[in-house]
Amino acid sequence: MSPRDVAGQAVKCFTQGDTIGAVVEHLASEQTTEHPTTINALERFNVWPEVVLAVLHRTYLDFASWLRPSATFDTCYGTCNCFDVEDEGKILNTCTGLGHPIFFYLEAVWHAAGLHAAALFVICSHLADGSHIAGIFGMIMAACNYADLCRYHSAPALRESFGFPFFVTLLAVEIGVLRRGFARIVDVVGIVLATFLFALSWQLAQFVLLTHAITLSATFLLGYIPARLQNTLHLCICTGYVDTNCTFGSHSQCECR
C-alpha cells in the first residue's frame, strides 16, 4: 500500500463518520501496508495533511449545515461509462462541490499551489532589490514552465504537493532576512513555522533541510553572510524540525553543530 492509498484510507474513514481518535489510532497501528508487521502510518508516510483536511471537511459540513440546514453542498449527476468495455453504458454517479471530499481535498492542493506561487513572487522580488516587475516576470516564467516546476496538476496526492510550498515559503523568508541583514521576530516565527509544516508534510524533508543547512554553511564560509545570521537561520530551522519530531514522534534526528 502506497502513501497515497494510506492517505485515501484516512480520508475515507473520516468522511464515513469515524471519530478523530479512532482514525488516528487506526493509522498509528496500521497492519495492511507491511502485513503482518504493524507500523505507524502517520510517522512512516506523513499523512497528517489528510488528517487535518478531513477534520476541516467535517467541520465545514457541520458549520455550513448549521447556517443553511436545507442546503446541499455538492451536486451529483449521472454520466455514461463509455470507456470501460465490461461496464460500457453503465450510469456512473459523479459529484462536484466542496461537500464532496475529493473536491475539498483538491481545493486545498490548489491553495497550496497558490502559496507556492506567492512565495516565488516574493523570492524574485527580493533578489531584484524589491522590484515587483521581477516578481511578475518570475511568475510568467513559472507559468511557462509549469509542467517542470511542480506536479500539482498531474499527481495532487503526492507528499510534496503539501510540503514543497512550505519549503519555498521558508526560502522566501530567509532571503528577506539575508537581504535586510537582520532577523525580526516575525521572520523567526515564519522560519520555524514553515520548517515545522514542511517536516510534517513530507517524509523526505530531513534530506532537503540537511542540504539546505550545508548550503547556508558554505555561503558563510565563502564570506557572503555573517556568522550571526548563519547561526540564527540554523537555529530557527533546527528548532522547527526538532519541534516536529518531539510533537509527532518522528524517528528522524536533527543535529545542530
Backbone hydrogen bonds, N-H to C=O, Kabsch-Sander energy under -0.5 kcal/mol:
donor,donor_aa,acceptor,acceptor_aa,energy
6,V,2,S,-2.2
7,A,3,P,-2.5
8,G,4,R,-2.2
9,Q,5,D,-2.2
10,A,6,V,-2.0
11,V,7,A,-2.3
12,K,8,G,-2.4
13,C,9,Q,-2.2
14,F,10,A,-2.1
15,T,11,V,-2.7
16,Q,12,K,-1.4
17,G,14,F,-1.5
18,D,13,C,-1.9
23,V,19,T,-2.0
24,V,20,I,-2.5
25,E,21,G,-2.2
26,H,22,A,-2.0
27,L,23,V,-2.6
28,A,24,V,-2.0
29,S,25,E,-0.8
29,S,26,H,-0.6
30,E,27,L,-0.9
30,E,39,I,-2.1
34,E,37,T,-0.5
35,H,32,T,-0.5
37,T,34,E,-2.3
39,I,30,E,-2.6
39,I,37,T,-0.5
41,A,27,L,-2.6
41,A,39,I,-0.9
43,E,40,N,-0.5
44,R,40,N,-2.6
45,F,41,A,-2.3
46,N,42,L,-0.7
51,V,47,V,-1.7
52,V,48,W,-2.7
53,L,49,P,-2.6
54,A,50,E,-2.4
55,V,51,V,-1.9
56,L,52,V,-2.5
57,H,53,L,-2.6
58,R,54,A,-2.2
59,T,55,V,-2.4
60,Y,56,L,-2.7
61,L,57,H,-2.3
62,D,58,R,-2.2
63,F,59,T,-2.6
64,A,60,Y,-2.8
65,S,61,L,-2.4
66,W,62,D,-1.6
67,L,63,F,-2.0
68,R,64,A,-2.8
71,A,68,R,-1.5
75,T,96,T,-2.8
77,Y,94,T,-2.9
79,T,92,L,-2.8
81,N,90,K,-2.3
82,C,80,C,-1.0
85,V,83,F,-0.6
88,E,85,V,-0.9
89,G,81,N,-3.0
90,K,87,D,-2.1
92,L,79,T,-3.7
92,L,90,K,-0.5
94,T,77,Y,-3.1
94,T,92,L,-0.6
96,T,75,T,-2.4
99,G,73,F,-3.0
100,H,97,G,-1.7
104,F,100,H,-2.0
105,Y,101,P,-2.4
106,L,102,I,-2.4
107,E,103,F,-2.3
108,A,104,F,-1.6
109,V,105,Y,-1.8
110,W,106,L,-2.6
111,H,107,E,-2.1
112,A,108,A,-2.0
113,A,109,V,-2.2
114,G,110,W,-1.8
115,L,111,H,-1.9
116,H,112,A,-2.0
117,A,113,A,-2.3
118,A,114,G,-2.4
119,A,115,L,-2.4
120,L,116,H,-2.1
121,F,117,A,-2.1
122,V,118,A,-2.1
123,I,119,A,-2.4
124,C,120,L,-2.6
125,S,121,F,-2.2
126,H,122,V,-2.6
127,L,123,I,-2.4
128,A,124,C,-0.9
128,A,125,S,-0.5
129,D,126,H,-1.5
130,G,125,S,-2.5
131,S,125,S,-0.9
131,S,128,A,-0.5
132,H,130,G,-0.5
135,G,131,S,-1.2
136,I,132,H,-2.3
137,F,133,I,-2.7
138,G,134,A,-2.4
139,M,135,G,-1.9
140,I,136,I,-2.1
141,M,137,F,-2.2
142,A,138,G,-2.2
143,A,139,M,-2.3
144,C,140,I,-2.1
145,N,141,M,-1.5
146,Y,143,A,-1.1
148,D,145,N,-0.8
149,L,145,N,-1.3
150,C,146,Y,-1.6
155,A,151,R,-2.5
158,L,155,A,-1.6
161,S,158,L,-1.1
162,F,159,R,-1.4
163,G,159,R,-2.2
164,F,160,E,-1.7
166,F,162,F,-0.6
166,F,163,G,-0.6
167,F,163,G,-1.5
168,V,164,F,-2.5
169,T,165,P,-1.9
170,L,166,F,-2.1
171,L,167,F,-2.2
172,A,168,V,-2.2
173,V,169,T,-2.2
174,E,170,L,-2.3
175,I,171,L,-2.7
176,G,172,A,-1.7
177,V,173,V,-1.9
178,L,174,E,-2.6
179,R,175,I,-2.2
180,R,176,G,-2.0
181,G,177,V,-2.4
182,F,177,V,-0.6
188,V,184,R,-2.1
189,V,185,I,-2.5
190,G,186,V,-2.2
191,I,187,D,-2.5
192,V,188,V,-2.4
193,L,189,V,-2.7
194,A,190,G,-2.5
195,T,191,I,-2.4
196,F,192,V,-2.4
197,L,193,L,-2.5
198,F,194,A,-2.3
199,A,195,T,-2.6
200,L,196,F,-1.6
201,S,197,L,-1.3
202,W,198,F,-1.4
205,A,202,W,-1.5
207,F,204,L,-0.7
208,V,204,L,-1.3
209,L,205,A,-2.9
210,L,206,Q,-1.9
211,T,207,F,-2.2
212,H,208,V,-2.3
213,A,209,L,-2.6
214,I,210,L,-2.3
215,T,211,T,-2.1
216,L,212,H,-2.2
217,S,213,A,-2.2
218,A,214,I,-2.5
219,T,215,T,-2.3
220,F,216,L,-1.9
221,L,217,S,-2.5
222,L,218,A,-1.8
223,G,220,F,-1.6
224,Y,219,T,-2.2
225,I,219,T,-0.6
230,Q,226,P,-2.0
231,N,227,A,-2.7
232,T,228,R,-1.9
233,L,229,L,-2.6
234,H,230,Q,-2.5
235,L,231,N,-2.4
236,C,232,T,-2.2
237,I,233,L,-2.4
238,C,234,H,-2.6
239,T,235,L,-2.2
240,G,236,C,-2.2
241,Y,237,I,-2.1
242,V,238,C,-2.9
243,D,239,T,-2.3
244,T,240,G,-1.6
245,N,241,Y,-2.0
246,C,242,V,-2.9
247,T,243,D,-2.1
248,F,244,T,-2.5
249,G,245,N,-1.5
256,C,254,C,-0.5
257,R,255,E,-0.6
